[in-house]
Amino acid sequence: METLVSFFRDGGVFMYFILIVSVVGFAIMVERGILLIHKYNVDGRALWKKVSKFLYEGNIDQARALCSDLRVPLMRILHHGITASANGSVGDVQTAIDEVALEIIPTIDKRVAYLAALANIATLLGLLGTIQGLIQAFAAIAHADPSQKATLLASGIAIALYTTAFGLIVAIPMLLMYTVLQAKAQKIIDEIDEFAVKLINFLKEGKGGVSAK
């Protein structure tokens, strides 16, 4: 604990700004990670295989029951499409899917892009700390009292190194997590597009008891 306190004290004021960025970034990583990797995680192909089987048999209620967890984007899309297919045409199904998609797709990658921005901010704050430390070190060489020159020089170098290190320590995991979450969000969106089209095409073929008007 004492080492950590010393690390922040010797790193200067920009250490605290980087710390704030890290807290915000960590909160986003945890919140988006839980949603995208855990709650929204579903095997789309396995789900569609079961849903299409029930639809082919005309068992709309069973197909809809498989998609009952409306917190999962893919299930919500299929649930609304199947519900619309019970009493409507393929056009009604398309309209229902489009309406829900416009609502939920923007929420899937919500705040993920902030991680890349926060990683860049952390790096730039570390650079500012580096510049501050170098200015202090050069000032010590040029103007400080000889008896204090070594201390001030060491302090300036410490600020430069600590802020650079802390900025990178914060930025690198954020960039890695940004890549992971962005890929996961894109996969979910691609699955929504794919299986929404599969549902529409399935119904256009006259399966599932829906007329193609």
Phi, psi and omega in degrees: 000318180296323178296320179295317178298318179295322179301314180287321180295316182284341182277347177088183188294329183292342176300323183286326175294319177295323178298318178299315178300319181294322179295315178298314180297319180296319179298318179294318180299317181293312183297312180290325179296316179299317182290305189285323185269330184253294188291322182271359185282117179212144177280098185299319183290320177294320178297313181296324179300318180287317181297313182296327178297313179294321179295320179299325179278357181079013182266078185293322181298319178292320178297319179292324180296328178294337183249036187282341180278092186285356175285337179273119186307313182298316179296322180294319178299309182295322180299314180292322178295316179294319178300317179294330182289341183295323185230014185223182179269177177299325177298322177294322178296314179301317180296317180296317180294315181299319181297314180291321181298318178297333181277318191262332183300317178298338181278345185291311180260021179301132178071352180297319181297337179297332182297319178296319179294317180294324177297318178294320179297317179299318179296317181291323176296322175297323177294320177298320176297323177298315179297318178300316181296319179293320177300316180295321181293316180293325177296322179296319180295321187276322193235344188288156174298137182308326182289338181253355187300315182296319181294314180292323178296316179296322179295317179296318179294322179297316178300315181299314184285316184295315181292322176298313181297314183294321177300317179289323178300323179282317188289318186298309177299325179296317179295320178296314180292325176301316180298315181296311184292322178296319178295319180294317179297318180295323178297317179296316180295319179297321179294321177300313179298314184297310187278339171294317177295320179299319179296315179298313180295322178300316181286328178295335179282002178083018179266160176077012175075020181248134180276142181268092180263000000 
